Amino acid sequence: MPFINVQTSLPAPDAATVDALLKDLSASLAKHLGKPESYVMTSFQPGIAMTFGGTTQPTCYIEIKSVGTMGGDRTRAMSQDFCAKIHTTLGIPANRTYIEFADAPGAMWGWNSSTFG
């Protein structure tokens, strides 16, 4: 049910770098949310035409969605962690990264021919 989607204006790095990033994000998201990693989905979308602050310098948009409540200290910790991971892996500074956190009611999240609510 937790999902993290990374979109960036940068071209795709090598496959090994992408695999390592997705696995790192998966483990981290599971830990932050206290949910089994077996439910975590990750996605990486490079080469998207994007601007931030009126420029086309490298930028990143991250969506984090989950069933349940993420607010407060949890989202602040995730913002710090995921911005650092993106900066380390892709070189995109935190001030050029937006993160959208979205809580979904269980009935609005489907899996395995059913929903979580």
N, C-alpha and C positions, 0 to 999 in steps of 0.2 A: 503494500500500500504506500510506503514512502517512495517518492519519485524525485530525482534531481536531474534537471536538464540544463546543460551548459551550451550556450550559443556564443560564438565569438566571431569577430571579423577576421581573425587570423586564419591562414590556410592550415590544413591539418598537419600536425607534426607526424612523425613516423608512427606506425601502428603500435609498436611496443610502448611508446610514450602515452598514447591514447588508452591502451589497455591498462597500464599502470595507474593512470589518473582515474579512470572509471572504477577500478577496484578500490583505490584509496577513498574516493568519494563515497562508494557504497558502504564500506566498513565504517567510515566516519559518520555518515548519516544514521546508520543503525545505532551506533553508540550514542549519538546526541539525542535520538528519539527514544532510546530504550526499547527498540523493536528488533525482532529477528532479522538478520541480514537476508535470510531466505525470501523475505517479502520486498526487499529494496530493488528498485529499477533505476538504472542510470542511462543517460543519453548524452552524446557529444555531437554538436552540430557546428563544424568549422566553416569558414569562408562565407559567412553571411554578410551581406551589405548592411553596414550599421554606421551610425554616427553617435557621438556622445559629446555634448558641449559644442556642437557645431563643427567638429572635426572628424576625420576618418582615421585618426590614430587608433591603434589596437584597443578594442573594448570588449566587454563581456557582459552577458545577461544570464543570470541563473534563476531557474524556477525550482522551488522546493515545495512539494505538495505532500500532504499526509492526512490520514484520518486521525482526528484528535486535536488537542490544543498544543500549539507550539510557542505561544507568546512569551514576552518578557525576556528573562535572562537566557532562556534557551535560544531564541532567535539571535540575540546579541552574540552569544558564543558561537553559533553556527556561522554568522556573518564574518566574524573574525577568522575562524578556522578556514572557511571555504575561500575567502578572499586571499588568505595566505597561500593556500594550495594552488590557486590559479596563478598567483604571482610567481611562485616558485617554479611551476611547471611551464607556464606559457609566457611569463614575463609581463603580464598585464597588471598594472598597479591597481591597488584597492580603490583608488579614487576614480577609476574608469570601469568599475564593476557595479552593476545593480543586482540586487537579489530580491526576488519576490517570494514571500512565504504565504502559502495558502492552506488553510485548514479545510478539509472536506467532511461533511457529515457522512457517516458510514453508508447510508442509503444512496449516496451519490458517487460511490466508488465501487465499481464492479470488478470481480475476479472469479475465475473458475465457475462460470455460469451462474453466479449469484452476486450479492453485494455484502459489504461489511456491516450493514445496518438493517 
